[in-house]
Amino acid sequence: MERRRAVITGLGWATSLGNDVDEVWAKLLAGASGIVPIKRWDTSQHTSKIAGELTDWDGGPHLDHQDLRRLDRFAQFAVSASIDAVNDSGIDPEAEDPWQCGVIIGSGIGGMEEFESGHARVMEKGPKRASPFLIPKLMINAGSANVSIRYGFKGVNYSTVTACAAAGHAISDALRAIQYGEADLVVTGGSEAAVTPLGVGCFMTMRALSTRNDDPAHASRPFDKDRDGFVIAEGAGVMVLEEYERAKARGAKIYAEVCGAGMTGDGGHITAPDENGTGAAEAMRRALKSAGISETDVQHVNPHATSTPLGDMAEHRAIKAVFGDHSKNLAISATKSMTGHLLGASGGIEAIMAALAVSTGDCPPTMNLENPDDGCDLNYCAGAAQHHDVKYAMCNNFGFGGHNISLVFGKV
């Protein structure tokens, strides 16, 4: 059967830089940082004390006190960002066929805050004092489930769980659901809220986090020789993906088309990437093939680029392997330098950035790239945004376990 086209008609996110898409996009283009000292809990016993934290989060304009009580923080982010995306799309949810509307929202960890508080309560007061809301709040599918419930969407509905590749896999699955007629509209992306004592502590003992605590804004340094680990962050990035012909017929605003997706597994180490990025490179090649384009058609890449010593170099080698001589022509924006690493939600906000790059031609800067690592000789938009005629953009995300996902976005 002929594959249908899928386009992005609505955007929404919750980030440490804010929640309004246009406002945050302007901040990113200006090189603003959302990385701050952690304020919500005592970090005195932690060697890493910084994060892309939503310090003043109160549910935003959409969630009331009851929502905050019954939803874990990660699900709050997912629901809030989804409401913004649906509102931005201009659809009337009540007028839609609910069986043709789906929700696929990924998360790497899910309700960690609820898990921690619930466990502490049981240890202190006994199992009979466990909250009956504990499981519905901490389960990873709570994000997609609650969005589905809010709108009464009854089509495809689940969560992807592939560590830091989760949101990318969610968007890939949403693309295929639309391509093959399983849905006409899918709310998709990722959400995460692991800036907790346990979450930060575990990554800390893995020696994965930056300890540049006295200079948060300069702690995340993708491709820089002085990088010392990633900066953990929280939030959500969600988009409305819609079948192209119906979106065009209703006069929808279209940001970009999701043209293709490529997925692979490293089949190697549970946390470390293949040092040559072979799995990442194959995911990129498959994404290009899925989109029906060649390497030279791409102008912009939003890389995974977490600011870890191994990961950045592996991806750099993968980009060079895939794009060859054309890699010198790419505008590469490592935006985690400003947002930090949102784990399973990173692909959600970065897919939005890639779509906006296609829509506007603006490629955000890679901040803090002052001393490029050996061999890092590409155009990383170091220190300042660049404007290009972006017909196609690629977004990469890689997760613990060797999960690789690459998405291609195109101009409509």
N, C-alpha and C positions, 0 to 999 in steps of 0.2 A: 504494500500500500504506500501511497505517497505521503511523506511526512508533512504534517502541518507546521507552520511557523509559530514561534512563541516570542512575544515582545513584553517589555517592562512598561507598565502603565502607572505604577504607584510605588513610592519609596517611603520608608520610615526607619528611624533608628533611635537608639538611646546610647549615648556615648559620654565619655568624661569631658568632652568639649561642648556638650549640649544635646538637645533633642530635635531641634528644628533643622531640617535637611539643608536648606539654603544657608542658614547661619553657620552651621558646622562646616559646610563645604567652603565657605569664604574663609573661615579660620584655618582650614587645612591648606588652602592655597597661599595663605599668608605665613604659613610655617608655625602656627601656634601649637603649643604642647598642652595635652590634657593629663600629663603625668605629674602627680603630686605626692607629698607625704601621706601615708594612710592615716585617716582620722577616726574611722568608725570603731576601732578596737586598739588595744594596747600592743604595740610592736616592740616593746623593750627586750623581749627574748628572741626576736627575729633579726637575722643579719641583713635581710632585705626589707626595707621599710617604706617602699614607694610603690605606686600602682596608678593605673588609669582608672581611678575610683570615681564612681558617681556619688560624691560626698554628700550632696544635698538632695538626693533622690527622695521624693515624697509621693511617688505614684504619677507625677505629671498631671496633665489636665484631664486624663481619661479614667483614672482608677480612683475609686472611693475607699473609705476606711475598711469596708467589708472585703473589697478586692485585696487589699494589703494583708488582711488577716488570713485569707484562705489561699493565697498564692505565695510560693517561695519567690525570692528576689529575682531569680532567673526567669521565672514565668511572668512576673510583673513586667520585666523588660520586654519579653516576647509579645505579650498582649498589647502593651502600650505602642510599641513600634508597629505592630500589625494594624492597629486602629489608624495610626497616621498613614500607613501605606494604603489602606482601603479608602480612607478619606481622600487621599491624593489621587487615587485612580479615578474617582468620580462615579464609581458604580453604585447602584442601589442594591445592597445585599438582599433585601426583602423581595426584590423583583427578579432575582436570579433563580435558575433551576438549582436547588441545593445539591442535587446528586452530581452535578457537573462542576461544582466548586470544591476545591480541596485545600488542605493545609499540610505542608511538609516543612517542619522547622527543626533543625538539628541542634545538638548540644553535646559537648564532650563529657561533661560531668553532671549537669542537672542541678538538683536542689541540695547543694553542699551545705549551705547555711542551715537549712532545715534539718539535715542529717546531723550536723554537729550539735545543734541545740536540743534536738530530740534525744540523741544519745546521752547527752549530759543529764537531761531530765530523768531518763530511765536509770542511769547509774546512781543518781542522787536520791530518787524517790521511789524507785521500783517500777517494774513493768506495767503495773496496773495504772500508773500515771502517764503512760505513753499517750500522746495525742492521737485521736482517731483520724486526724487530718495529716499525720506524718507521711504516710505512704503516698496519698494523692498529691502532696506538695513536693516531695523529693523526687518522684519518678521523672525520668528524663522526657517522657512523652507528655508531661503536664503542659509544656509550652504549646505544642500543636493542638492538644486536646482542648485547652481552654479557649484558644482562638476559634476553633471549630464550634465549640459550644456557644460562644458569644454571638456568632453570626448564623448559627444553624446550618453551617456547611456540612454536607453529608457525603461528599465524594471522598477521594483518596485522602487518607489522614494518618500520618505516622511521623516518627522522628528518626533521623539518622544519627548514629553514634559512632563516629570515627575520629575521636580526639579532635585535633585542630583542623581536620578536613571536613568536619561534620556539616557546616553550613554549605560548603561547596558541593558536597554530595546531595544535600537537600535540594539545591537549585538544579543540579543535574537531573535528579529524579523528577522534579517538577517539569523541566523541559521535556522529558520523555513522556510524561503523562499527557501533556498537551500535544506533542507531536503525533501520538498514536491514538488520540481521541478519548483517553480515559478521563480527561477533564478539559473544560474550556477556560478555567481560571484557577490558579493556585497561589495561595499566600505562602511564601517560602523564604527561608533564610536561616539565621541561627541566633542563639541566645546563650549567655553564660554569666554566672555570678560566683566565681571561685576566689574572690579577694576576701578570704576568710583566714582565721588563724591556722586551720588545718591545711587549706589550699596553698597558702603562701609557705607554710612550714615544710610541706612535702616537696614542693619544687625547690625550696631553699636547700634542703638536705641532698637533693640531687645535684646541687651546684649549677642549676640552670638559670638562676636569676641574677640580674645585675645588683651590685651592692653600692652603686654610686648614689648613696642616700643623700649626700650633701648637695647634689646637683641634679634633681629629678628630671628637669627639662632636657638635659643632655645625656641621660642614662641609656636610652635606646639608640644604638649607633649602628644600623645595618651597614655592612660592607666596610666598616671602619676598622683599622688595625687595633684600636684601643677598646673595642667592644668587650664586655665581660658577662654577657648573658642577656636574656630578655627581661622586659618589664611586664609583669602580669597586669591584665586589665579586665574590665567587665562591661556588659552592655548587650545590645542586640542590633542586628541589621536585617530588615525584612523588606521584601519587594512583592508586588503583585505581578505575576506572570500571566499573560492572557493570550489566547489564540489571536493571531494577527488580523484575520479577516473581520472578526467580530469587533475587535478594538478599532479598526479603521472605520467600520460601518457606524459605530456610535460616536465617531469623532474624538476618540480618546487622545490625550497627550501621550506620545510614545517617546520614551527616553532612549531606548536601544533595543536591539534584538539579541536574544540569547541564541547564538548561532551553532554552538557545539560544545561538547564536553568530552574530556578524556580522563580515564581512571586507570591506575595501576597500583601494584603493591611491591615494595622493595624485596620482600621475602628474605630479610636479613636480620637486623637487630630490633629489639622492642622499642628502643628510644633513639638510637643513633641513626642518622641517614646514611645511605650509601655515599661514600666520600666523593664519588664522581657524579653523583646525581643521576644515575642511569634510569632509575624508576621515575624520577621527576621528568627527565627528558622524554621518556616514552609517553608519559601522560600528556605532555605538551604536544607531541607529534599526533597523538590520537585525537586531541581536541581540534587541531588544525584539520585533520582528515574528516572529523565529524562535521566541522563547519564548511568543508568543501573549499578551503582556501590554502594558499601556500604561505611559507614563512615570510616572504617579502610583502605580503598584504598587511601585515601587522605593524602598527606604529607605536603602540604603547603596551607596557607590561606593568601590572601591579603584582610584585613578587611576594612570596610568603615572608622571606627576609625578616626573621625574628630578632636578629642581633646576637645570635649565638655563634661561637667560633666555627663549629662544624657545619651548621645548617646553611649559613650565608654562602660559604665557599662552594658547597655542593650545588646549591641552586645557581650560582654564578656559572659554574662549569656546565650545568645542564642547559642554561640559556645559550651559552656559546655553542654547545654541541648541536642544539636544535636550529638556531638561527644563522650560524656560520658568520660570513662576512656582514650579513644584514644586521647582526646584533649591534653593530656600531651605530645603526640608524634608529634604534629603539629609544624611546623616552621611558626610563624605568623609574617608577615612583615607589619607594619603600616607605609606605605611610605608617608602619608601626613605630617609626621614629617619633611620631607625634601622638599616636593613640595608645601605644603599648600593644601587647598581644592579648587579644580577647579569646584565646583558645578556640573552642568550638564555634564562637560567634564571629571570629575574625573574617572568615569568608563571606559572611553576611554584609558587614560594613564595607569590606574591600570590593565586593561585587558591585555595590552601589557606587563606590568611587570609580570603578572601571566604566560603569554605565554612564556616569556623569562626564567622564573624560571623553567618551564617544559623543555624548550630546553637546558638550560645550567646547571641546578641543583643548581644555585646560588639563594639564598633567601636574599633580601636586609635587611639592619638593620632597627629596629625601633629606631630612635634617640631620645634623651632627656628623655628617660625612666629611671630616676634616683631614683624615690621613688614610686614604684608601688602602685596603689590604693588598698584598702582593698579587698582581694580575688583575685586580679589579679596575679595568680601564674602560668601562662602558659609560654611557650617558645616564647617570643616576639622578638627573635633575637636582644635583647637590646644592642645597641651600636656597633654592628659589624655584618657584613653579615655572613651567614652560608651556607655551601654546603651540599646538601642532594640528594639522588636519588629520584627526584620528578617525579613520574609517573602521579599523578593527582594534580591539584591545583584548589582552589576555590577563586573566587573574589566576594565580597559583596558590594553593594551600596544601600543606603536608602535615600529617599527624603521626603521633607516636603509634607504633605498630607497623610503620611503613606505608601508611595510606597516602596516596597522591591523587589530587584532583586538579584539573586545569579546565578553565572555562573560557570561551571566546564570545565577546560581545561585538556587535556590529551596528553601523549606522543604518537607519531605515529611510 
